[in-house]
């Protein structure tokens, strides 16, 4: 009888002992090396610089009533596709947390440059849409102050179209900060589970 009772205990003890080396290995698993972090930061900087450079160099001065809508719709679709691709990359990355930071920065830079371009095209297609004529720098400045909810009031949207586009940016910004951050956090957890490294409980 005692032998039968001891058998399950020995089995549980053996299984516990077998999992301890795996847990210890997970704890010893190194994080991203310094050069990997540097490479990720460099990618973020080069991407942001590339987007801003493209924004200043692309021919956005041509007038056309449908250009603003087309740029906004195609741009938002492109930002969404980039975001979804980044989520997939996070789940497959050996360093999900580092990749999530990179993904958020890439999505945010794309989003801000997109709306700066939309505002610039809108002002050139429909002069008077804003309280003053917008240069590319002015459009980028207005985009950043709107996203940061600073709203100095030196540049304001005056036309109905301008105000609608600004509201779309505001709503998208809230979604980017809230919903997108939660999606990225979920992707990080999925990536850690895929590697057998459960994230610590909140």
N, C-alpha and C positions, 0 to 999 in steps of 0.2 A: 504493500500500500504506500509506504513511504517512498519507495523507488519510483512508483507511478506519479506521485505528487512532485517529486524532484525533477522528473524528466521535462515537464513543460517549463519549469523555472530555468533549467539549464539551457533550454532552447531559446527562451527570451533573453537570457544573459548573453548567449553566444551571438544573437542577432544584434543586441545593443553594442557588444564589443566590436562587431564587424562594421557598424556604422560610425564608430568613433574615429577611425582613421580617415574616412571620407569627410567627416565634419571638420577634422583638424586640417585636412588638405584644403578645404574650402576657405578656412580662416587664413591659411598661409598663402592662398592664391594672391599674387601681387596685383595691385591696381595698374592702371595705365602708366607706362614709363614716361619719364620727363619728355623724351623726344616725341612720343605719341601725342602728349598734351600740346607741345609746341606746334606740331604739324596740324592738329585740329584748330588751334587758335589762328595759325597762319592761313588755313583754308577759309575760316570765317572772315578774316581781314581782306584776303584777296577777293572773295566773293562779293563782299560789300563794296570794295573799291571798284570791282568790275561792273557791278550794277549801276553805281553812281556815274562811272565813266560812260557807260552805254547810254544812260539817261541824258547826259550832256551832249553826246555825239549823235544820237539818233535824230533823223529829220522829223521832228514833231511840229514843224511850223506850218505845214500845209493845212489849209482850211477845209472844213467839210462838216456838215451837220451830223453825219452818222459816225464820224471818227471817234467822238468821245464815248458813245455807247459801245462801239465795237472794241475800243481799247479797254474799257472797263470790264466788259463781259469776258473777252478773251484773256485779259490779265488775271481776273479772279479765278477763272478756270485753270490757268497755268499755276497760280499760287496754290490752289487746292491740290493739283496733281503733284507738285513739288512736295507739299506737306505729306501727302499719302505715301509717296516714295520714301520720304525721310522716316516715316513711322515704320515702314517695312525694314529699312536699313537699321533702325535702332534694334529691332527684335533679332536681327541677324548679327549685330556687331558684338565683338568680344568685350567691348567697353560700352554698354548701353547708356550709362549716365553721361559719359563724355559725348557720345553721339547725339544724345537728346539736347544738350546745350548747343551743339553745332546745328542741329535741325531747327531749333527755335530761333537762333540767330539768322539762319538762311531764310526761313519763312518770314520773319519780321522785316528783314532788309528788302525782300522781294515785295512785300505788302506796301511798305512805305514808298519805295521808288515807283511802284505802280500808280498809287494815288497822286504822287507828285506829277507824273506824266499826264494823268487824266486832267488834273487842274490846269496844267499848262496848255494842253490841247483845247480844253473848254474855253479858256480865256481868249485864245487865238481864234477859235471858231465863232464864239459869241462875245465880242468885246463888251465890257461892262458887267460881266458875270461876277466880278469881284470889286471890292472898293477901290482898287488900283490895278493898273496893268501888271501882270505877273511875268517876271523873268523866270528862268528855270530855278534859280536860287530862291526866289520868292515863293514859288510853288512848293519846293522842298521844305522851306521854312514853315509855310502854312500847314503842310502835312504833318510835320513833327509837332508843332504846337497844338494841333487838333488831337493827335494821338496821345500826347502827354497830358491832355485836358488842361493845358495852361491857358490857351485862348487869350492872348494879350489884347485882342481887339483892334490891332493896327491893320490887319487884313481880314476882311469878312466876306462871306459869300452874299451877293445881293440878288442874283437871279434865282428863279425857282429851281432851275436845273442844278446850279451851283450848290444850293442848299440841300437838294436831294442827294447829290453825290457826297456832300459832307456828312449827311446823316448816315449814309451807307458806310462811310469810313468809320464813323463813331461806333456803329453797331458791330461792324467787322472787328474793330479794335477790341471791344469788350469780349467778343467770341474768341479772339486770338489769345487774349490774356487768360480767360476763364476756361472755356471748353477745350481749346487746343492744348493748354498746359496739362489738363487732366488726361487727355488722350496720350500725350507724350509720356506722362508718368505711368500710365497703364502699359505703354510699349516698353518702358524700362523694366517694369516688373515681369512682363512676358519674356523679355530677353534674359533676365537673370534666372527665371524658372527654366528656360530652355537650356541654360548652362548648368542647371542643378544648384544654383546659388539663390536661395530664397532671400528676398529683401527683408530687413528687419521689420517687425510690426510697427505700425504708426503709434 
